[in-house]
């Protein structure tokens, strides 16, 4: 199983956005709003072509928003999770 990491887009003081890199279905969520994460923390699991693909945090921060739910079909570029960077 190969891990993919959500694309991150840091916009000044705005939270960091984790976006989908492929069309997939959200299999499960591993975090909730308010959770603290570190680099390498599994945020959610996607399913594509019968493979489970973990999406990992690239930065330390707090989960500000979870924009998807298990069973959702996502498209490339869709917002999955929004993080605030830890100072």
C-alpha positions as CSV (number, residue, x, y, z in Angstrom):
1,X,0.0,0.0,0.0
2,X,1.4,3.4,-1.0
3,X,0.6,6.5,1.0
4,X,-0.3,9.7,-0.8
5,X,-0.1,13.0,0.8
6,X,-2.7,15.7,0.3
7,X,-1.6,18.7,-1.6
8,X,-1.0,21.6,0.8
9,X,-1.7,25.2,0.0
10,X,-0.5,27.7,2.6
11,X,-2.1,31.1,2.1
12,X,-0.6,33.6,4.6
13,X,-2.4,33.3,7.9
14,X,-5.2,31.1,6.4
15,X,-5.3,27.5,7.5
16,X,-3.5,24.9,5.4
17,X,-5.7,22.9,3.0
18,X,-5.4,19.2,2.3
19,X,-6.8,18.4,-1.1
20,X,-7.5,15.2,-3.1
21,X,-4.9,14.2,-5.6
22,X,-7.2,11.7,-7.4
23,X,-10.8,10.7,-7.9
24,X,-11.7,8.3,-5.0
25,X,-14.2,7.4,-2.3
26,X,-13.6,8.4,1.3
27,X,-13.3,5.1,3.1
28,X,-12.8,6.4,6.7
29,X,-11.7,9.4,8.8
30,X,-8.9,9.1,11.3
31,X,-9.2,12.6,12.8
32,X,-11.9,15.0,14.0
33,X,-12.1,18.8,14.3
34,X,-9.9,20.0,17.1
35,X,-7.4,17.1,16.9
36,X,-3.7,17.9,17.0
37,X,-1.6,16.2,14.2
38,X,2.1,15.8,13.5
39,X,3.8,15.1,10.2
40,X,3.0,11.6,9.1
41,X,-0.3,11.4,11.0
42,X,-3.0,9.6,9.0
43,X,-5.9,12.0,8.4
44,X,-8.2,9.8,6.4
45,X,-8.3,6.7,4.2
46,X,-9.3,6.9,0.5
47,X,-10.4,4.0,-1.6
48,X,-9.7,3.9,-5.3
49,X,-9.6,0.9,-7.6
50,X,-10.2,-1.4,-4.6
51,X,-7.0,-0.1,-2.9
52,X,-7.0,1.8,0.4
53,X,-4.8,4.9,0.3
54,X,-3.9,6.8,3.5
55,X,-3.7,10.6,3.3
56,X,-1.0,11.8,5.7
57,X,-0.4,15.2,7.3
58,X,2.7,17.0,6.1
59,X,2.8,19.5,8.9
60,X,2.1,19.8,12.6
61,X,-1.2,21.5,13.4
62,X,-4.8,21.4,14.5
63,X,-7.7,20.0,12.4
64,X,-9.9,23.1,11.8
65,X,-12.4,21.5,9.3
66,X,-13.2,18.1,8.0
67,X,-14.9,18.7,4.6
68,X,-15.8,15.1,3.7
69,X,-17.5,12.1,5.2
70,X,-17.1,8.3,4.8
71,X,-18.8,7.2,1.5
72,X,-18.3,10.6,-0.2
73,X,-17.0,10.5,-3.8
74,X,-14.3,13.1,-4.3
75,X,-12.7,14.6,-7.3
76,X,-9.1,15.7,-7.8
77,X,-8.6,19.1,-6.1
78,X,-11.5,18.7,-3.7
79,X,-10.9,20.0,-0.1
80,X,-10.6,17.1,2.3
81,X,-9.3,18.7,5.5
82,X,-8.3,22.1,6.7
83,X,-5.4,22.5,9.2
84,X,-4.0,25.4,11.1
85,X,-0.3,25.3,11.5
86,X,1.2,25.0,14.9
87,X,3.4,27.9,15.9
